[in-house]
Amino acid sequence: MVAVTRGQVFAWRMRRQFIGADAAVDAVAVAERLGGVQAQVASAAEMAVALRGSAGEPGGVGAGLRAGSLVKTWAMRGTLHALTPDFAAGALSLMASARTWEKGSWVKTFGATPDDVAALVVAVGEILGDAVLTREELVSVIVAERRFQPLEEHLRSGWGALLKPLAWQGALCHGPADGTTVTFTHPARLISGWKGIPDPDSAAPDVIRTYLGAYGPATPEAFDAWLSRGSIRKPVLRRWFAELGDELTEVEVEGRRGYLRTEHVDELVAIEPEASVRLLGSFDQYVLGPGTNDTALLPAEHRAKVSRAAGWISPLVLVDGRIAGTWAVAEGDVVVSMFDGAAPSARELKREAARVARATGVAALTVRAE
């Protein structure tokens, strides 16, 4: 059994996730390494990229979406992400494999049967095959067919509950931005060489490799919590991991066991933790990957300060890779709130405030601790 410390794991994850990296990395490289960046809030996705590596300029995610090197769609946990096309296809396949829209509670809530969803996949795929439509335009075309009229209210909902199963099956994704108006189209219209949604057994290895390559060592359960909030059947989940065989190595981290890609074990064992202070934005993958329930990363008594009402995830202060506080911008200041009340050095905070300023496109931000 390979044994490492939490400090080594945090240092390795930060290196793998380009946190504090000197090299210039663009939005595509970040999304590829992290398995996407959450894009429920577009500015949060931009900050997640801009705070990594040395590029630091806002707008990289938008540029990737316009170029077709990234795609925006409902993916992990049913939330919007900006992803590379190949990874998106695999992640969507695994999301679809859970068949959440066939569960009785889902049918009762949204009034759509599995047959209705199957019919919507076909209808929407045809509607969007050569079109870019707003939600209003798309729903108007859909409900012109009498069968779908009872679903109109849920189809128009901004939460997209009825549209998510269609995204997971490859019938739609977000289209080019039209100001602040959301548009939808078919992935093949945006992405050159789009091959459609693969079989989940074929897709699972690459999705697992990507996850462990950014957030390992981790258990199959942690992977599924990140992917589908625990919706994948346990025998299937265990089989996917088992079929990777010697590609994975079990690692013990101060009493916990999890899997790491074998090719990364030597790097993890050799890494030396270094004292560091880093600021990351809201909805950052650094915490969404392992999950806010990971008490090694985020002390349980402080979880509510990070995972807030309505699913909001606060900006993070990392001290030596562990979440040690939160921050916010207020009246030109980066205001840091540490869990233990002990502020990091002024020099390190000033450096991080400069990075936040550059990432948000403002001239300068001062920093202070509450």
JOPETA-V603790 format. One record per pair of residues at least 4 apart in sequence whose C-alpha atoms are under 8 Angstrom apart, sorted by sequence separation. I is the first residue (numbers start at 1). J is the second residue. D is the distance in Angstrom with one decimal. If there is no record, write none. Layout:
i->I j->J d->D
i->I j->J d->D
This chain:
i->4 j->8 d->6.5
i->5 j->9 d->6.5
i->6 j->10 d->6.2
i->7 j->11 d->6.1
i->8 j->12 d->6.0
i->9 j->13 d->6.1
i->10 j->14 d->6.1
i->11 j->15 d->6.3
i->12 j->16 d->6.1
i->13 j->17 d->6.0
i->14 j->18 d->6.2
i->15 j->19 d->6.0
i->25 j->29 d->6.0
i->26 j->30 d->6.4
i->27 j->31 d->6.0
i->28 j->32 d->6.0
i->29 j->33 d->6.2
i->30 j->34 d->6.0
i->31 j->35 d->5.6
i->32 j->36 d->6.3
i->39 j->43 d->7.9
i->40 j->44 d->8.0
i->41 j->45 d->6.7
i->42 j->46 d->6.4
i->43 j->47 d->6.2
i->44 j->48 d->6.1
i->45 j->49 d->6.6
i->46 j->50 d->6.1
i->47 j->51 d->5.9
i->48 j->52 d->6.8
i->52 j->56 d->6.9
i->59 j->63 d->6.2
i->60 j->64 d->6.2
i->61 j->65 d->6.2
i->62 j->66 d->6.2
i->63 j->67 d->6.2
i->64 j->68 d->6.1
i->65 j->69 d->6.2
i->66 j->70 d->7.9
i->74 j->78 d->5.4
i->75 j->79 d->5.7
i->76 j->80 d->7.8
i->83 j->87 d->6.6
i->84 j->88 d->6.0
i->85 j->89 d->6.2
i->86 j->90 d->6.6
i->87 j->91 d->6.1
i->88 j->92 d->5.9
i->89 j->93 d->6.2
i->90 j->94 d->6.5
i->91 j->95 d->6.2
i->92 j->96 d->6.0
i->93 j->97 d->6.2
i->94 j->98 d->6.9
i->95 j->99 d->7.6
i->96 j->100 d->7.7
i->99 j->103 d->7.5
i->102 j->106 d->7.0
i->103 j->107 d->6.4
i->104 j->108 d->6.0
i->105 j->109 d->6.1
i->106 j->110 d->6.1
i->107 j->111 d->5.2
i->108 j->112 d->7.8
i->112 j->116 d->5.6
i->113 j->117 d->6.4
i->114 j->118 d->6.2
i->115 j->119 d->6.2
i->116 j->120 d->6.1
i->117 j->121 d->6.2
i->118 j->122 d->6.6
i->119 j->123 d->6.1
i->120 j->124 d->5.7
i->121 j->125 d->5.9
i->122 j->126 d->6.3
i->123 j->127 d->6.2
i->124 j->128 d->6.0
i->125 j->129 d->5.8
i->127 j->131 d->6.9
i->128 j->132 d->6.5
i->133 j->137 d->5.6
i->134 j->138 d->6.0
i->135 j->139 d->6.0
i->136 j->140 d->6.1
i->137 j->141 d->6.4
i->138 j->142 d->6.3
i->139 j->143 d->6.1
i->140 j->144 d->6.3
i->141 j->145 d->7.7
i->143 j->147 d->7.5
i->144 j->148 d->7.7
i->145 j->149 d->6.9
i->148 j->152 d->6.9
i->151 j->155 d->6.1
i->152 j->156 d->6.2
i->153 j->157 d->6.5
i->156 j->160 d->7.5
i->157 j->161 d->7.5
i->160 j->164 d->6.1
i->161 j->165 d->7.8
i->162 j->166 d->7.5
i->163 j->167 d->6.4
i->164 j->168 d->6.2
i->165 j->169 d->6.3
i->166 j->170 d->6.3
i->167 j->171 d->5.6
i->177 j->181 d->6.7
i->178 j->182 d->6.6
i->185 j->189 d->6.9
i->186 j->190 d->7.1
i->187 j->191 d->5.9
i->188 j->192 d->6.8
i->198 j->202 d->6.7
i->199 j->203 d->6.2
i->200 j->204 d->5.8
i->201 j->205 d->7.7
i->203 j->207 d->6.5
i->204 j->208 d->6.0
i->205 j->209 d->6.0
i->206 j->210 d->6.1
i->207 j->211 d->6.2
i->208 j->212 d->6.1
i->209 j->213 d->5.9
i->210 j->214 d->6.5
i->211 j->215 d->5.8
i->212 j->216 d->4.3
i->218 j->222 d->6.1
i->219 j->223 d->6.4
i->220 j->224 d->6.2
i->221 j->225 d->6.1
i->222 j->226 d->6.3
i->223 j->227 d->6.1
i->224 j->228 d->5.6
i->225 j->229 d->4.0
i->228 j->232 d->6.9
i->232 j->236 d->7.0
i->233 j->237 d->6.2
i->234 j->238 d->6.1
i->235 j->239 d->6.1
i->236 j->240 d->6.2
i->237 j->241 d->6.6
i->238 j->242 d->6.1
i->239 j->243 d->6.0
i->240 j->244 d->6.9
i->241 j->245 d->7.5
i->244 j->248 d->6.5
i->252 j->256 d->5.4
i->253 j->257 d->6.1
i->260 j->264 d->6.9
i->261 j->265 d->6.9
i->264 j->268 d->6.3
i->265 j->269 d->6.1
i->266 j->270 d->6.1
i->267 j->271 d->6.1
i->280 j->284 d->6.6
i->283 j->287 d->7.9
i->284 j->288 d->6.3
i->285 j->289 d->5.4
i->286 j->290 d->7.4
i->287 j->291 d->5.5
i->288 j->292 d->6.7
i->290 j->294 d->6.3
i->294 j->298 d->6.0
i->295 j->299 d->4.8
i->298 j->302 d->7.0
i->299 j->303 d->6.4
i->302 j->306 d->7.2
i->303 j->307 d->5.9
i->304 j->308 d->5.6
i->307 j->311 d->6.6
i->308 j->312 d->5.0
i->318 j->322 d->5.2
i->319 j->323 d->6.5
i->329 j->333 d->5.5
i->330 j->334 d->6.5
i->337 j->341 d->7.3
i->338 j->342 d->6.4
i->344 j->348 d->7.0
i->345 j->349 d->6.4
i->346 j->350 d->6.0
i->347 j->351 d->6.3
i->348 j->352 d->6.3
i->349 j->353 d->6.0
i->350 j->354 d->6.3
i->351 j->355 d->6.6
i->352 j->356 d->6.3
i->353 j->357 d->6.1
i->354 j->358 d->6.3
i->355 j->359 d->6.0
i->356 j->360 d->6.1
i->357 j->361 d->6.0
i->358 j->362 d->6.2
i->4 j->9 d->7.4
i->14 j->19 d->5.0
i->15 j->20 d->7.4
i->25 j->30 d->6.8
i->31 j->36 d->4.2
i->39 j->44 d->6.7
i->50 j->55 d->6.6
i->51 j->56 d->5.7
i->64 j->69 d->5.1
i->65 j->70 d->4.7
i->74 j->79 d->5.1
i->75 j->80 d->6.0
i->76 j->81 d->7.6
i->83 j->88 d->5.6
i->101 j->106 d->5.7
i->102 j->107 d->6.7
i->106 j->111 d->7.9
i->107 j->112 d->5.4
i->112 j->117 d->6.6
i->128 j->133 d->7.6
i->133 j->138 d->5.6
i->143 j->148 d->5.1
i->144 j->149 d->7.4
i->155 j->160 d->6.8
i->166 j->171 d->5.3
i->167 j->172 d->5.0
i->177 j->182 d->6.3
i->178 j->183 d->7.0
i->185 j->190 d->7.8
i->188 j->193 d->7.3
i->198 j->203 d->6.2
i->211 j->216 d->7.1
i->212 j->217 d->6.4
i->218 j->223 d->7.0
i->224 j->229 d->6.1
i->225 j->230 d->4.8
i->232 j->237 d->6.4
i->252 j->257 d->4.4
i->253 j->258 d->7.8
i->260 j->265 d->6.8
i->283 j->288 d->7.0
i->287 j->292 d->6.1
i->292 j->297 d->8.0
i->293 j->298 d->7.3
i->294 j->299 d->7.8
i->295 j->300 d->5.5
i->298 j->303 d->6.4
i->307 j->312 d->6.1
i->308 j->313 d->6.1
i->318 j->323 d->4.6
i->319 j->324 d->6.0
i->329 j->334 d->4.6
i->330 j->335 d->6.7
i->338 j->343 d->6.3
i->344 j->349 d->6.8
i->357 j->362 d->5.2
i->358 j->363 d->7.2
i->14 j->20 d->7.4
i->15 j->21 d->6.9
i->30 j->36 d->7.5
i->31 j->37 d->5.8
i->38 j->44 d->7.6
i->39 j->45 d->5.1
i->50 j->56 d->4.2
i->64 j->70 d->5.1
i->65 j->71 d->5.7
i->73 j->79 d->8.0
i->74 j->80 d->4.3
i->75 j->81 d->6.2
i->100 j->106 d->7.1
i->101 j->107 d->6.6
i->107 j->113 d->5.7
i->142 j->148 d->6.7
i->143 j->149 d->4.8
i->154 j->160 d->7.6
i->155 j->161 d->7.5
i->166 j->172 d->6.3
i->167 j->173 d->5.9
i->177 j->183 d->6.5
i->188 j->194 d->5.2
i->212 j->218 d->6.7
i->224 j->230 d->5.1
i->251 j->257 d->5.6
i->252 j->258 d->6.6
i->292 j->298 d->6.5
i->306 j->312 d->7.9
i->307 j->313 d->4.9
i->308 j->314 d->7.3
i->317 j->323 d->5.8
i->318 j->324 d->5.7
i->328 j->334 d->5.7
i->329 j->335 d->6.0
i->357 j->363 d->6.4
i->358 j->364 d->7.7
i->18 j->25 d->7.9
i->30 j->37 d->8.0
i->38 j->45 d->5.9
i->49 j->56 d->7.6
i->50 j->57 d->5.4
i->64 j->71 d->8.0
i->65 j->72 d->7.2
i->73 j->80 d->5.3
i->74 j->81 d->6.2
i->107 j->114 d->7.8
i->154 j->161 d->7.1
i->155 j->162 d->5.7
i->175 j->182 d->7.4
i->176 j->183 d->6.5
i->187 j->194 d->6.9
i->188 j->195 d->7.9
i->224 j->231 d->7.2
i->250 j->257 d->6.6
i->251 j->258 d->5.5
i->293 j->300 d->7.2
i->306 j->313 d->5.4
i->307 j->314 d->6.7
i->316 j->323 d->6.5
i->317 j->324 d->5.7
i->318 j->325 d->7.1
i->327 j->334 d->6.7
i->328 j->335 d->5.3
i->336 j->343 d->7.9
i->357 j->364 d->5.4
i->37 j->45 d->5.8
i->50 j->58 d->5.7
i->72 j->80 d->6.6
i->73 j->81 d->5.8
i->143 j->151 d->7.9
i->154 j->162 d->6.4
i->155 j->163 d->6.9
i->174 j->182 d->7.2
i->175 j->183 d->4.9
i->176 j->184 d->7.8
i->188 j->196 d->7.8
i->224 j->232 d->6.7
i->250 j->258 d->5.6
i->251 j->259 d->5.9
i->306 j->314 d->4.8
i->316 j->324 d->7.7
i->317 j->325 d->4.8
i->327 j->335 d->5.4
i->328 j->336 d->6.8
i->357 j->365 d->5.8
i->49 j->58 d->7.9
i->61 j->70 d->7.6
i->72 j->81 d->5.6
i->73 j->82 d->6.8
i->143 j->152 d->6.5
i->174 j->183 d->5.8
i->175 j->184 d->4.4
i->221 j->230 d->7.1
i->250 j->259 d->4.5
i->251 j->260 d->6.8
i->305 j->314 d->7.3
i->306 j->315 d->7.6
i->316 j->325 d->6.1
i->317 j->326 d->5.2
i->327 j->336 d->4.4
i->356 j->365 d->7.8
i->50 j->60 d->7.6
i->72 j->82 d->4.4
i->174 j->184 d->4.4
i->175 j->185 d->5.1
i->249 j->259 d->5.5
i->250 j->260 d->6.4
i->287 j->297 d->7.8
i->293 j->303 d->7.5
i->306 j->316 d->7.6
i->316 j->326 d->4.6
i->317 j->327 d->6.8
i->326 j->336 d->6.1
i->327 j->337 d->5.8
i->354 j->364 d->6.5
i->37 j->48 d->7.1
i->47 j->58 d->6.8
i->49 j->60 d->7.2
i->71 j->82 d->5.5
i->72 j->83 d->6.4
i->102 j->113 d->7.1
i->127 j->138 d->7.9
i->173 j->184 d->5.7
i->174 j->185 d->6.2
i->175 j->186 d->7.9
i->248 j->259 d->6.1
i->249 j->260 d->5.4
i->292 j->303 d->6.6
i->315 j->326 d->5.5
i->316 j->327 d->6.4
i->325 j->336 d->7.2
i->326 j->337 d->5.3
i->353 j->364 d->8.0
i->354 j->365 d->6.5
i->18 j->30 d->7.6
i->46 j->58 d->5.8
i->49 j->61 d->7.5
i->70 j->82 d->6.1
i->71 j->83 d->5.4
i->101 j->113 d->7.8
i->102 j->114 d->5.4
i->172 j->184 d->6.4
i->173 j->185 d->5.7
i->211 j->223 d->7.1
i->248 j->260 d->5.5
i->249 j->261 d->6.2
i->314 j->326 d->6.4
i->315 j->327 d->5.6
i->325 j->337 d->5.5
i->326 j->338 d->6.5
i->353 j->365 d->6.0
i->17 j->30 d->7.4
i->46 j->59 d->6.1
i->70 j->83 d->5.3
i->71 j->84 d->6.2
i->75 j->88 d->7.5
i->101 j->114 d->6.5
i->139 j->152 d->7.1
i->172 j->185 d->5.5
i->173 j->186 d->5.9
i->224 j->237 d->7.7
i->248 j->261 d->4.6
i->249 j->262 d->5.2
i->314 j->327 d->7.5
i->315 j->328 d->6.9
i->325 j->338 d->4.1
i->353 j->366 d->6.6
i->46 j->60 d->6.5
i->70 j->84 d->4.7
i->71 j->85 d->6.1
i->127 j->141 d->7.9
i->172 j->186 d->4.5
i->173 j->187 d->5.8
i->247 j->261 d->5.8
i->248 j->262 d->4.9
i->292 j->306 d->7.7
i->324 j->338 d->6.0
i->325 j->339 d->5.1
i->353 j->367 d->6.2
i->46 j->61 d->5.7
i->69 j->84 d->6.2
i->70 j->85 d->6.1
i->76 j->91 d->7.1
i->171 j->186 d->6.0
i->172 j->187 d->6.1
i->175 j->190 d->7.6
i->208 j->223 d->7.5
i->247 j->262 d->5.3
i->292 j->307 d->6.8
i->324 j->339 d->5.7
i->17 j->33 d->6.9
i->45 j->61 d->6.9
i->46 j->62 d->7.8
i->69 j->85 d->6.9
i->75 j->91 d->6.7
i->76 j->92 d->7.9
i->101 j->117 d->7.7
i->139 j->155 d->6.5
i->170 j->186 d->7.5
i->171 j->187 d->7.4
i->246 j->262 d->7.2
i->247 j->263 d->7.5
i->249 j->265 d->7.6
i->324 j->340 d->7.6
i->350 j->366 d->7.1
i->16 j->33 d->7.7
i->17 j->34 d->6.6
i->65 j->82 d->7.8
i->71 j->88 d->7.5
i->75 j->92 d->5.9
i->139 j->156 d->6.6
i->170 j->187 d->7.0
i->220 j->237 d->6.7
i->350 j->367 d->6.3
i->124 j->142 d->7.3
i->220 j->238 d->6.8
i->349 j->367 d->6.7
i->30 j->49 d->6.4
i->76 j->95 d->7.1
i->123 j->142 d->7.4
i->317 j->336 d->7.8
i->334 j->353 d->6.4
i->75 j->95 d->7.1
i->136 j->156 d->7.0
i->306 j->326 d->7.1
i->61 j->82 d->7.4
i->135 j->156 d->6.9
i->220 j->241 d->7.1
i->305 j->326 d->7.5
i->317 j->338 d->7.7
i->27 j->49 d->5.7
i->30 j->52 d->7.8
i->26 j->49 d->7.2
i->297 j->321 d->8.0
i->298 j->322 d->6.8
i->299 j->323 d->7.9
i->297 j->322 d->5.3
i->298 j->323 d->5.4
i->170 j->196 d->6.5
i->296 j->322 d->7.9
i->297 j->323 d->6.0
i->298 j->324 d->7.5
i->343 j->369 d->6.4
i->25 j->52 d->7.3
i->170 j->197 d->6.1
i->25 j->53 d->5.6
i->169 j->197 d->6.6
i->24 j->53 d->5.2
i->25 j->54 d->7.1
i->26 j->55 d->7.2
i->283 j->312 d->7.3
i->284 j->313 d->7.8
i->23 j->53 d->5.5
i->24 j->54 d->4.8
i->25 j->55 d->6.4
i->282 j->312 d->7.8
i->283 j->313 d->4.9
i->21 j->52 d->6.7
i->22 j->53 d->5.5
i->23 j->54 d->5.7
i->24 j->55 d->4.9
i->282 j->313 d->5.4
i->283 j->314 d->6.7
i->284 j->315 d->7.5
i->334 j->365 d->6.4
i->336 j->367 d->7.5
i->338 j->369 d->7.7
i->19 j->51 d->7.4
i->20 j->52 d->6.5
i->21 j->53 d->4.5
i->22 j->54 d->5.3
i->23 j->55 d->7.9
i->116 j->148 d->7.8
i->282 j->314 d->4.7
i->283 j->315 d->7.2
i->332 j->364 d->7.9
i->333 j->365 d->5.4
i->334 j->366 d->6.0
i->335 j->367 d->6.0
i->336 j->368 d->6.2
i->337 j->369 d->6.0
i->338 j->370 d->7.7
i->19 j->52 d->5.1
i->20 j->53 d->6.0
i->21 j->54 d->6.6
i->27 j->60 d->5.3
i->28 j->61 d->7.8
i->39 j->72 d->7.6
i->208 j->241 d->7.8
i->217 j->250 d->7.9
i->281 j->314 d->7.2
i->282 j->315 d->4.0
i->332 j->365 d->5.5
i->333 j->366 d->4.8
i->334 j->367 d->4.5
i->335 j->368 d->5.2
i->336 j->369 d->4.6
i->337 j->370 d->5.4
i->18 j->52 d->5.3
i->19 j->53 d->6.3
i->20 j->54 d->7.9
i->26 j->60 d->6.7
i->27 j->61 d->5.5
i->217 j->251 d->6.6
i->281 j->315 d->4.2
i->282 j->316 d->7.0
i->332 j->366 d->6.6
i->333 j->367 d->5.2
i->334 j->368 d->6.3
i->335 j->369 d->5.6
i->336 j->370 d->6.0
i->17 j->52 d->7.6
i->18 j->53 d->5.4
i->205 j->240 d->7.0
i->280 j->315 d->5.7
i->281 j->316 d->6.2
i->333 j->368 d->6.9
i->335 j->370 d->6.6
i->28 j->64 d->6.7
i->204 j->240 d->6.5
i->205 j->241 d->7.8
i->279 j->315 d->7.4
i->280 j->316 d->5.1
i->27 j->64 d->6.8
i->45 j->82 d->7.7
i->279 j->316 d->5.7
i->280 j->317 d->6.6
i->302 j->339 d->7.1
i->219 j->257 d->7.3
i->279 j->317 d->4.8
i->280 j->318 d->7.7
i->40 j->79 d->6.6
i->112 j->151 d->7.0
i->201 j->240 d->7.3
i->205 j->244 d->6.8
i->218 j->257 d->7.5
i->219 j->258 d->4.7
i->278 j->317 d->5.9
i->279 j->318 d->6.3
i->39 j->79 d->7.8
i->40 j->80 d->5.0
i->111 j->151 d->6.9
i->217 j->257 d->7.6
i->218 j->258 d->4.3
i->219 j->259 d->6.0
i->277 j->317 d->7.1
i->278 j->318 d->5.1
i->28 j->69 d->6.8
i->38 j->79 d->7.2
i->39 j->80 d->5.2
i->40 j->81 d->6.9
i->110 j->151 d->7.7
i->217 j->258 d->4.8
i->218 j->259 d->5.2
i->277 j->318 d->5.6
i->278 j->319 d->6.7
i->28 j->70 d->6.7
i->38 j->80 d->6.0
i->39 j->81 d->4.6
i->124 j->166 d->7.9
i->133 j->175 d->7.9
i->216 j->258 d->7.3
i->217 j->259 d->4.8
i->218 j->260 d->6.9
i->276 j->318 d->7.7
i->277 j->319 d->4.7
i->38 j->81 d->4.3
i->39 j->82 d->6.0
i->128 j->171 d->7.9
i->132 j->175 d->6.3
i->216 j->259 d->6.5
i->217 j->260 d->4.7
i->276 j->319 d->5.7
i->277 j->320 d->6.3
i->278 j->321 d->8.0
i->37 j->81 d->5.4
i->38 j->82 d->6.4
i->110 j->154 d->6.7
i->128 j->172 d->7.1
i->132 j->176 d->7.9
i->216 j->260 d->5.3
i->275 j->319 d->7.3
i->276 j->320 d->4.9
i->277 j->321 d->7.8
i->36 j->81 d->6.0
i->37 j->82 d->5.4
i->121 j->166 d->5.4
i->125 j->170 d->8.0
i->216 j->261 d->7.9
i->275 j->320 d->5.2
i->276 j->321 d->7.4
i->36 j->82 d->5.4
i->37 j->83 d->6.8
i->120 j->166 d->7.3
i->125 j->171 d->4.6
i->138 j->184 d->7.8
i->274 j->320 d->6.7
i->36 j->83 d->4.3
i->124 j->171 d->6.2
i->125 j->172 d->6.7
i->134 j->181 d->7.0
i->135 j->182 d->6.8
i->212 j->259 d->7.4
i->213 j->260 d->7.4
i->273 j->320 d->7.5
i->35 j->83 d->6.8
i->36 j->84 d->7.0
i->117 j->165 d->7.4
i->121 j->169 d->7.3
i->124 j->172 d->7.2
i->134 j->182 d->5.9
i->135 j->183 d->6.3
i->212 j->260 d->5.8
i->213 j->261 d->6.7
i->279 j->327 d->8.0
i->117 j->166 d->7.5
i->122 j->171 d->7.5
i->134 j->183 d->4.2
i->135 j->184 d->7.0
i->212 j->261 d->6.4
i->121 j->171 d->5.7
i->133 j->183 d->5.3
i->134 j->184 d->6.2
i->31 j->82 d->7.1
i->32 j->83 d->7.0
i->110 j->161 d->8.0
i->132 j->183 d->6.3
i->133 j->184 d->5.4
i->213 j->264 d->7.8
i->31 j->83 d->5.7
i->32 j->84 d->6.0
i->35 j->87 d->6.9
i->110 j->162 d->7.4
i->132 j->184 d->5.6
i->133 j->185 d->6.6
i->209 j->261 d->6.9
i->31 j->84 d->6.4
i->132 j->185 d->4.8
i->131 j->185 d->6.1
i->28 j->83 d->7.9
i->32 j->87 d->7.4
i->130 j->185 d->7.8
i->131 j->186 d->7.8
i->28 j->84 d->6.6
i->128 j->184 d->7.5
i->129 j->185 d->7.1
i->130 j->186 d->7.6
i->128 j->185 d->5.0
i->129 j->186 d->5.5
i->128 j->186 d->5.2
i->129 j->188 d->7.6
i->130 j->189 d->6.8
i->129 j->189 d->6.8
i->125 j->186 d->6.6
i->226 j->288 d->7.0
i->226 j->289 d->5.9
i->101 j->165 d->6.9
i->226 j->290 d->7.0
i->226 j->291 d->6.7
i->225 j->291 d->7.5
i->223 j->290 d->7.9
i->277 j->344 d->7.2
i->222 j->290 d->6.5
i->96 j->165 d->6.9
i->222 j->291 d->7.6
i->215 j->286 d->7.8
i->277 j->348 d->6.4
i->96 j->168 d->5.2
i->218 j->290 d->7.7
i->277 j->349 d->7.4
i->95 j->168 d->6.2
i->96 j->169 d->6.2
i->279 j->352 d->6.1
i->215 j->289 d->6.0
i->278 j->352 d->6.4
i->279 j->353 d->8.0
i->92 j->167 d->7.5
i->93 j->168 d->6.5
i->215 j->290 d->6.3
i->277 j->352 d->7.9
i->92 j->168 d->4.6
i->93 j->169 d->7.0
i->92 j->169 d->6.8
i->279 j->356 d->7.8
i->92 j->170 d->7.6
i->211 j->289 d->7.7
i->89 j->170 d->7.8
i->78 j->164 d->6.8
i->74 j->164 d->6.0
i->75 j->167 d->7.9
i->74 j->167 d->6.4
i->75 j->168 d->7.0
i->73 j->167 d->6.8
i->74 j->168 d->7.3
i->74 j->173 d->7.6
i->73 j->173 d->5.0
i->72 j->173 d->6.4
i->73 j->174 d->5.6
i->71 j->173 d->7.5
i->72 j->174 d->5.5
i->71 j->174 d->7.4
i->72 j->175 d->7.8
i->97 j->200 d->6.6
i->93 j->197 d->5.8
i->92 j->197 d->7.1
i->93 j->198 d->6.2
i->85 j->191 d->7.3
i->93 j->199 d->6.6
i->94 j->200 d->5.4
i->89 j->196 d->6.8
i->90 j->197 d->6.9
i->93 j->200 d->5.3
i->89 j->197 d->5.2
i->90 j->198 d->6.5
i->85 j->194 d->7.7
i->89 j->198 d->6.8
i->94 j->203 d->7.2
i->66 j->176 d->6.6
i->90 j->200 d->7.2
i->93 j->203 d->6.9
i->94 j->204 d->6.9
i->65 j->176 d->7.5
i->91 j->203 d->7.4
i->90 j->203 d->4.7
i->91 j->204 d->8.0
i->90 j->204 d->6.9
i->71 j->187 d->7.9
i->90 j->206 d->7.5
i->91 j->207 d->6.4
i->90 j->207 d->6.4
i->87 j->206 d->7.9
i->71 j->191 d->8.0
i->87 j->207 d->7.0
i->68 j->190 d->5.9
i->69 j->191 d->7.5
i->68 j->191 d->5.4
i->68 j->192 d->7.6
i->98 j->228 d->8.0
i->100 j->231 d->7.5
i->95 j->227 d->7.3
i->95 j->228 d->6.4
i->98 j->231 d->5.8
i->98 j->232 d->5.3
i->97 j->232 d->7.5
i->98 j->233 d->7.4
i->91 j->227 d->7.9
i->77 j->225 d->8.0
i->77 j->226 d->6.8
i->76 j->226 d->6.7
i->77 j->227 d->5.6
i->78 j->228 d->7.4
i->76 j->227 d->4.7
i->77 j->228 d->4.7
i->76 j->228 d->5.9
i->77 j->229 d->5.9
i->35 j->207 d->7.7
i->35 j->210 d->6.2
i->34 j->210 d->7.1
i->35 j->211 d->6.5
i->33 j->210 d->6.7
i->34 j->211 d->7.2
i->33 j->213 d->7.5
i->34 j->214 d->5.9
i->33 j->214 d->6.6
i->16 j->213 d->7.3
i->17 j->214 d->6.2
i->16 j->214 d->5.8
i->13 j->214 d->6.0
i->13 j->215 d->6.2
i->13 j->216 d->7.6
i->9 j->216 d->7.9
i->9 j->217 d->7.7
i->51 j->280 d->6.8
i->51 j->281 d->8.0
i->48 j->280 d->6.9
i->47 j->280 d->7.9
i->48 j->281 d->6.1
i->47 j->281 d->6.1
i->48 j->284 d->6.0
i->44 j->281 d->6.4
i->48 j->285 d->7.8
i->44 j->282 d->5.8
i->45 j->283 d->7.9
i->44 j->283 d->6.5
i->45 j->284 d->8.0
i->44 j->284 d->7.6
i->9 j->253 d->7.9
i->38 j->283 d->6.6
i->38 j->284 d->7.3
i->4 j->251 d->7.4
i->6 j->253 d->6.1
i->37 j->284 d->7.5
i->38 j->285 d->7.2
i->2 j->250 d->7.0
i->3 j->251 d->5.8
i->4 j->252 d->6.4
i->5 j->253 d->5.4
i->6 j->254 d->6.9
i->37 j->285 d->6.5
i->1 j->250 d->6.8
i->2 j->251 d->5.0
i->3 j->252 d->4.7
i->4 j->253 d->5.2
i->5 j->254 d->5.9
i->1 j->251 d->6.2
i->2 j->252 d->6.1
i->3 j->253 d->5.9
i->4 j->254 d->7.0
i->1 j->252 d->6.8
i->3 j->254 d->7.5
i->34 j->285 d->7.1
i->12 j->267 d->7.9
i->12 j->268 d->6.0
i->20 j->278 d->7.5
i->9 j->268 d->6.9
i->12 j->271 d->6.8
i->19 j->278 d->7.9
i->8 j->268 d->6.6
i->11 j->271 d->7.3
i->8 j->269 d->7.5
i->11 j->272 d->7.5
i->11 j->273 d->5.4
i->8 j->271 d->6.1
i->10 j->273 d->7.8
i->11 j->274 d->7.3
i->4 j->268 d->7.7
i->8 j->272 d->6.4
i->4 j->269 d->6.4
i->8 j->273 d->5.4
i->3 j->269 d->8.0
i->7 j->273 d->5.7
i->17 j->286 d->7.8
i->6 j->296 d->7.6
i->56 j->355 d->7.0
i->58 j->358 d->7.7
i->57 j->358 d->6.3
i->58 j->359 d->5.3
i->56 j->358 d->6.2
i->57 j->359 d->5.3
i->58 j->360 d->6.1
i->56 j->359 d->5.3
i->57 j->360 d->7.7
i->58 j->361 d->6.5
i->51 j->355 d->6.7
i->57 j->361 d->7.2
i->51 j->356 d->7.0
i->14 j->321 d->6.9
i->51 j->359 d->6.2
i->11 j->320 d->7.3
i->50 j->359 d->5.1
i->10 j->320 d->7.3
i->11 j->321 d->6.2
i->10 j->321 d->4.9
i->10 j->322 d->6.9
i->47 j->359 d->5.9
i->7 j->320 d->7.2
i->46 j->359 d->7.9
i->47 j->360 d->6.9
i->7 j->321 d->7.4
